[in-house]
């Protein structure tokens, strides 16, 4: 049909249309698409992405890739244990990461590794130029994955702190301060008998949460007995929770290192015919979906996963665009969310 191609071109929404709808410049839209977060505010980011969705804007990915020789894909490495259904926070974070990447017209490629060769999959991705950048989580300070990516000059960002001699391409939350806010809230409600239960492991964030809770309790002149501070396996945690709640002078408040542990403690309390939030207060740490399905819902330190994800994606794309930077790591606060559990 004559003129059909021209009509289609006229109907195609372009970057100029998005800029007009959002009330910003064409360059600002380009900055958002390419993750140049230093050039726009959170409010501007929201206006641009809202305009894209309202107009049905679809960038020409093939043309962008040919021009830039980029894949517009960001790899996200995940450990097998993170896929355990009990690890509800992983899914929460992945959903936020996919959305943050989509908002700047990128896709997330999720991958794991072979047990006998943790770095093999990274070497393969680099060799095939399969992704433009990589995001890591569950990182250790001396993370071998981060060291490999840094040595290979591959753009990357970590959800978790890194050693000083590595590029400080990380975003993290203040775990100790988050626990301190929980302690302050519980003490303000009159609690004096406390317990602390958490999963075992020497990851720094687990130790920071424990240290933050105990230090803040000490600030209030409270020192839980040794048996009331326990880190262990799921079975061990359930056993200790039951022992504490049925013993002499049971704790009136149980602080836990994660929402997953808190949910288990809530179930134990219910099995003992205790009313959570009245007979015993229970708190978590994550503030994700797990805490919304307990009865009552959990009081928890919420990790701002949406902002964490946006910052990680932006850090990756800045490196893709401009090369390695010397920006320091970013430490974000948690938010105390009140449920019925405490």
C-alpha positions as CSV (number, residue, x, y, z in Angstrom):
1,X,0.0,0.0,0.0
2,X,1.5,3.4,-1.0
3,X,2.8,5.3,1.9
4,X,2.4,2.4,4.3
5,X,6.1,2.5,5.3
6,X,6.0,6.2,5.9
7,X,2.9,5.8,8.0
8,X,4.6,3.2,10.1
9,X,7.6,5.5,10.6
10,X,5.3,8.3,11.6
11,X,3.6,6.1,14.2
12,X,6.9,4.9,15.7
13,X,7.6,6.7,19.0
14,X,11.1,8.1,19.2
15,X,13.4,9.6,21.8
16,X,12.2,13.1,20.9
17,X,8.6,12.1,21.8
18,X,9.7,10.7,25.1
19,X,11.6,13.9,25.9
20,X,8.5,16.0,25.1
21,X,6.2,13.9,27.2
22,X,8.6,13.9,30.1
23,X,9.3,17.6,29.8
24,X,13.1,17.0,29.6
25,X,15.8,17.3,26.9
26,X,16.6,14.6,24.4
27,X,20.0,14.3,26.0
28,X,18.4,13.6,29.4
29,X,16.4,10.7,27.9
30,X,19.6,9.4,26.4
31,X,21.3,9.6,29.8
32,X,18.6,7.6,31.4
33,X,18.7,5.0,28.6
34,X,22.4,4.6,29.1
35,X,22.4,4.6,32.9
36,X,24.3,7.9,33.3
37,X,22.8,8.5,36.8
38,X,25.2,11.4,37.6
39,X,23.3,13.5,35.1
40,X,19.8,13.1,36.3
41,X,17.8,12.9,39.6
42,X,15.6,10.1,40.8
43,X,12.6,12.3,40.0
44,X,13.7,12.8,36.5
45,X,14.4,9.1,36.1
46,X,10.9,8.4,37.1
47,X,9.4,11.0,34.8
48,X,11.4,9.6,31.8
49,X,10.6,5.9,32.5
50,X,6.9,6.8,33.1
51,X,6.8,8.6,29.7
52,X,8.4,5.6,28.0
53,X,5.8,3.2,29.4
54,X,2.9,5.6,28.6
55,X,4.1,6.0,25.0
56,X,5.1,2.4,24.5
57,X,8.6,3.5,23.5
58,X,10.8,0.7,22.2
59,X,14.4,1.7,21.4
60,X,15.9,0.1,18.4
61,X,18.1,-2.5,20.2
62,X,19.6,-3.9,17.0
63,X,20.8,-0.5,15.8
64,X,22.1,0.4,19.2
65,X,24.1,-2.8,19.4
66,X,25.6,-2.5,15.9
67,X,26.6,1.1,16.6
68,X,28.1,0.5,20.0
69,X,29.2,-3.1,19.7
70,X,27.3,-3.7,23.0
71,X,25.0,-6.5,23.9
72,X,22.7,-4.4,26.2
73,X,22.8,-7.3,28.6
74,X,24.0,-7.3,32.2
75,X,25.1,-10.6,33.7
76,X,24.0,-11.5,37.2
77,X,25.8,-14.3,38.9
78,X,23.9,-16.4,41.4
79,X,25.0,-19.2,43.7
80,X,23.0,-22.4,43.7
81,X,22.0,-22.0,47.4
82,X,20.5,-18.6,46.5
83,X,17.9,-20.5,44.5
84,X,16.6,-22.3,47.6
85,X,13.0,-21.3,48.1
86,X,13.7,-20.4,51.7
87,X,15.9,-17.6,50.5
88,X,13.0,-15.3,49.6
89,X,15.2,-12.2,49.5
90,X,17.0,-13.4,46.4
91,X,13.8,-13.4,44.3
92,X,12.9,-10.0,45.7
93,X,16.3,-8.6,44.7
94,X,16.2,-10.2,41.2
95,X,12.8,-8.8,40.4
96,X,14.1,-5.3,41.3
97,X,17.3,-5.8,39.3
98,X,15.4,-6.9,36.2
99,X,13.1,-3.8,36.4
100,X,16.1,-1.4,37.0
101,X,17.8,-2.8,33.9
102,X,14.6,-2.8,31.8
103,X,14.1,0.9,32.7
104,X,17.3,1.7,30.9
105,X,16.6,-0.7,28.0
106,X,18.9,-3.5,29.2
107,X,18.3,-7.1,30.0
108,X,19.6,-9.3,32.8
109,X,21.3,-12.6,32.0
110,X,21.2,-14.8,35.1
111,X,23.9,-17.4,35.3
112,X,25.5,-19.7,37.8
113,X,28.7,-21.7,37.8
114,X,30.0,-25.3,37.8
115,X,30.8,-26.5,41.2
116,X,34.4,-27.6,40.4
117,X,35.2,-24.4,38.5
118,X,33.6,-21.2,39.9
119,X,35.4,-18.8,37.6
120,X,35.0,-20.9,34.4
121,X,31.7,-19.4,33.5
122,X,33.1,-15.9,33.9
123,X,36.0,-16.7,31.6
124,X,33.5,-18.0,29.0
125,X,31.3,-14.9,29.2
126,X,34.3,-12.7,28.7
127,X,35.6,-14.7,25.8
128,X,32.2,-14.6,24.1
129,X,31.5,-10.9,24.9
130,X,28.1,-12.2,26.0
131,X,27.4,-9.3,28.4
132,X,28.5,-5.7,28.8
133,X,28.9,-5.8,32.6
134,X,28.3,-8.2,35.5
135,X,26.5,-7.7,38.8
136,X,27.5,-9.8,41.8
137,X,25.7,-10.3,45.1
138,X,26.5,-12.4,48.2
139,X,30.0,-11.1,47.7
140,X,32.8,-11.5,50.2
141,X,35.3,-8.6,50.9
142,X,38.0,-10.6,49.1
143,X,35.7,-11.9,46.3
144,X,37.6,-13.9,43.7
145,X,34.9,-13.1,41.1
146,X,35.4,-9.3,41.6
147,X,39.1,-9.7,41.4
148,X,38.8,-11.7,38.1
149,X,36.5,-9.1,36.6
150,X,38.8,-6.2,37.7
151,X,41.9,-7.9,36.3
152,X,39.9,-8.6,33.0
153,X,38.8,-4.9,32.8
154,X,35.2,-6.0,32.7
155,X,32.7,-3.5,34.1
156,X,31.1,-4.8,37.2
157,X,29.3,-3.8,40.4
158,X,28.7,-5.7,43.7
159,X,25.9,-5.8,46.2
160,X,28.3,-5.9,49.1
161,X,31.6,-4.3,50.1
162,X,35.0,-5.1,48.6
163,X,38.6,-5.0,49.8
164,X,40.4,-1.6,49.5
165,X,42.7,-2.8,46.8
166,X,39.8,-3.7,44.5
167,X,37.8,-1.1,42.5
168,X,35.1,0.2,45.0
169,X,32.2,-0.6,42.6
170,X,29.9,-1.6,45.4
171,X,26.6,-0.7,47.0
172,X,25.6,-2.0,50.4
173,X,23.4,-1.3,53.4
174,X,24.3,-0.3,56.9
175,X,23.5,-3.6,58.6
176,X,24.7,-2.5,62.1
177,X,22.7,0.7,62.1
178,X,19.6,-1.2,60.9
179,X,19.9,-3.6,63.8
180,X,20.5,-0.6,66.1
181,X,17.2,0.9,65.1
182,X,15.4,-2.4,65.8
183,X,16.9,-2.6,69.3
184,X,16.0,1.0,70.1
185,X,12.4,0.4,69.0
186,X,12.1,-2.7,71.2
187,X,13.7,-1.1,74.2
188,X,11.3,1.9,73.8
189,X,8.4,-0.6,74.1
190,X,9.8,-1.8,77.4
191,X,11.6,-5.1,76.4
192,X,14.5,-6.1,78.6
193,X,14.9,-9.8,78.0
194,X,16.3,-10.4,74.5
195,X,17.5,-13.2,72.3
196,X,19.4,-13.1,69.0
197,X,19.0,-15.9,66.4
198,X,20.6,-16.0,63.0
199,X,21.8,-18.4,60.3
200,X,25.4,-19.5,60.6
201,X,28.2,-18.3,58.3
202,X,31.0,-15.8,58.5
203,X,29.8,-13.4,55.9
204,X,30.5,-9.9,57.0
205,X,26.9,-8.8,56.9
206,X,25.9,-11.5,59.2
207,X,28.6,-10.5,61.7
208,X,27.7,-6.8,61.3
209,X,24.1,-7.5,62.1
210,X,25.0,-9.5,65.2
211,X,27.5,-6.9,66.3
212,X,25.1,-4.0,65.7
213,X,22.4,-5.7,67.8
214,X,24.7,-6.6,70.7
215,X,26.4,-3.2,70.8
216,X,23.1,-1.4,70.8
217,X,21.7,-3.6,73.5
218,X,24.9,-3.0,75.6
219,X,24.3,0.8,75.0
220,X,21.0,0.2,76.9
221,X,22.6,-1.8,79.6
222,X,21.3,-5.1,78.3
223,X,23.5,-8.2,77.9
224,X,21.6,-11.3,76.8
225,X,22.9,-14.6,78.4
226,X,25.1,-16.7,76.2
227,X,22.4,-19.3,75.4
228,X,20.2,-16.5,74.1
229,X,22.7,-15.6,71.3
230,X,22.8,-18.4,68.7
231,X,23.7,-18.8,65.1
232,X,23.3,-22.2,63.4
233,X,21.5,-24.3,60.8
234,X,17.8,-24.2,60.3
235,X,17.3,-27.3,62.5
236,X,19.5,-25.9,65.2
237,X,17.7,-22.5,65.1
238,X,14.3,-24.1,65.5
239,X,15.5,-26.2,68.4
240,X,17.1,-23.2,70.2
241,X,14.0,-21.0,69.6
242,X,11.8,-23.7,71.2
243,X,14.2,-24.1,74.1
244,X,14.3,-20.4,74.8
245,X,10.5,-19.9,74.6
246,X,9.8,-22.8,76.9
247,X,12.6,-22.2,79.4
248,X,12.7,-20.1,82.6
249,X,12.5,-16.3,82.0
250,X,11.9,-16.6,78.3
251,X,12.9,-13.7,76.1
252,X,10.1,-11.1,75.5
253,X,11.8,-10.1,72.2
254,X,13.7,-12.3,69.7
255,X,15.8,-10.4,67.2
256,X,16.7,-12.4,64.1
257,X,19.3,-11.9,61.4
258,X,16.8,-12.3,58.5
259,X,13.2,-12.5,57.6
260,X,13.6,-16.2,56.8
261,X,14.8,-16.9,60.4
262,X,12.1,-14.6,61.8
263,X,9.4,-16.5,59.9
264,X,10.6,-19.8,61.4
265,X,10.6,-18.3,64.9
266,X,7.0,-17.1,64.4
267,X,6.0,-20.6,63.4
268,X,7.6,-22.1,66.5
269,X,5.9,-19.5,68.7
270,X,2.5,-20.4,67.2
271,X,3.1,-24.1,67.8
272,X,3.6,-23.2,71.5
273,X,0.3,-21.3,71.5
274,X,2.1,-18.0,72.0
275,X,0.7,-14.8,70.6
276,X,3.4,-13.2,68.5
277,X,3.5,-9.4,69.1
278,X,2.0,-9.8,72.5
279,X,3.7,-12.8,74.3
280,X,6.9,-12.4,72.4
281,X,8.1,-9.8,69.9
282,X,9.9,-11.2,66.8
283,X,11.9,-9.0,64.3
284,X,13.5,-9.8,60.9
285,X,15.9,-8.1,58.5
286,X,15.3,-7.7,54.8
287,X,11.8,-6.3,54.6
288,X,10.8,-8.4,51.6
289,X,7.9,-10.7,50.7
290,X,8.6,-13.3,53.4
291,X,7.7,-10.8,56.1
292,X,4.3,-10.1,54.4
293,X,3.1,-13.7,54.5
294,X,3.6,-14.4,58.2
295,X,0.8,-13.9,60.7
296,X,1.2,-11.3,62.0
297,X,3.4,-9.5,59.4
298,X,7.0,-8.9,60.4
299,X,8.6,-5.9,61.9
300,X,11.9,-5.7,60.0
301,X,14.8,-3.6,58.7
302,X,13.9,-3.1,55.1
303,X,16.7,-3.2,52.5
304,X,15.9,-0.6,49.8
305,X,16.3,-3.2,46.9
306,X,14.8,-0.9,44.3
307,X,17.4,1.8,44.9
308,X,20.2,-0.7,45.4
309,X,19.4,-2.2,42.0
310,X,19.2,1.1,40.2
311,X,22.6,2.1,41.7
312,X,24.2,-1.2,40.7
313,X,22.9,-0.9,37.1
314,X,24.0,2.8,36.9
315,X,27.5,2.0,38.2
316,X,27.9,-0.8,35.5
317,X,26.7,1.4,32.7
318,X,28.9,4.3,33.7
319,X,31.9,2.0,33.4
320,X,30.6,0.7,30.0
321,X,30.3,4.3,28.8
322,X,33.4,5.9,30.4
323,X,35.7,3.1,31.7
324,X,36.7,2.3,35.2
325,X,36.0,5.0,37.7
326,X,37.4,5.8,41.2
327,X,34.0,6.5,42.8
328,X,33.8,5.2,46.4
329,X,31.4,2.5,47.5
330,X,27.9,3.6,48.4
331,X,26.4,2.7,51.8
332,X,22.6,3.1,52.1
333,X,20.4,3.1,55.2
334,X,17.7,0.6,55.9
335,X,14.2,1.5,56.9
336,X,12.4,0.2,60.0
337,X,9.1,-1.2,58.9
338,X,6.5,-2.0,61.5
339,X,4.4,-5.1,61.3
340,X,2.4,-6.9,64.0
341,X,5.2,-9.1,65.1
342,X,6.8,-6.5,67.4
